[in-house]
Amino acid sequence: MSSANSTKDHDKIKSWIEKHDGKPAIVKGTEDDGDGAGLLRVKFSNDDDLEEVEWQEFFSTFDESDLSFLYQDDKDSRFFKFVKGH
């Protein structure tokens, strides 16, 4: 297992998600009165609990929530995690 990297760079995050056939998403029902996207996730399949969002909305919430993206560079690994700060 390779070690995890951390980034706040939007281009790196988008590239990693797309390289792993994912799409930006939120958990349905976690939006906060229309001001934010809700709990961020990556949608890899037809998961009914996740709702796809536009990249702009995804990264706006990412920045407002002061998150970092932890991930592995291993092409076969889909390990990722959103963490506060970092």
N, C-alpha and C positions, 0 to 999 in steps of 0.2 A: 504494500500500500504506500503510495507516495504521500508526501506531506502536503498540507493545505497552504494555499496562498491567500492573501487578503488584498482586496482592492476596492476603491471607490470610483475608479475610472469607468465611465459609462460605456466607452467603446470596447474595453476589455470584457465587461460584463455582457454586453449585447453579443459580442463575438462568441463567448463561451456558451451562452444559452442557445444561440442559433447553431453552433457547431454540434451541439448535443440534441438537435431537433426539438428544442423547447420554444415556448412562447411566453411572453410576460403575462402574468395573471395575478388575480387576487382571490382570496377565499370569499365566496358569495356570502353576503349578509354582514360583512365587516366594514362596509363603507361608513364614514362618520359624517352624516348629514350632508353629503355631497361635496364636502371640502377636501377629502382625501380618498385615495383609492382603497384603502383598507389594508389587510394583511397581505403582504407581497408573497408570491409563490412563483414557481416556474411550472408551466403546464407541459407535460411530456406526452400526454395521451388524452383520450376523451374522458377526463375526470369531471363528473357532473358537479362536484363541489367547488370547482375553480372556474372563474370567469376571465376570459382573455381581455386584456386592456391594451391600449396604445402605448408605445414606448415612452412618449412624452409624459403621460400620466404615471406610468411606472416609475420613471426616474424622478419625477417631481416628488412623489411620495417617498422614494428612496432617500433623496436629499433632505427633505423636511423631517424625516424620522432619524436622521444622522446614522444611517446604516452603513455597514461594510459588507462586502460579498466575500465569503470564504469559499474556496473551490480547489479542486485538484486539476492539474494539467493533464493527467493521464486521460487519453482519448476514450478509454473504455469506462471511465468512472463518471458517474453522474452526481458525485458527492458535491453538495453545495449547502450553504447556510447563510442566512442573513443575520448579522449580529449588530448590536447597538455600538456606535462609536468605533473603536478599534483603530 
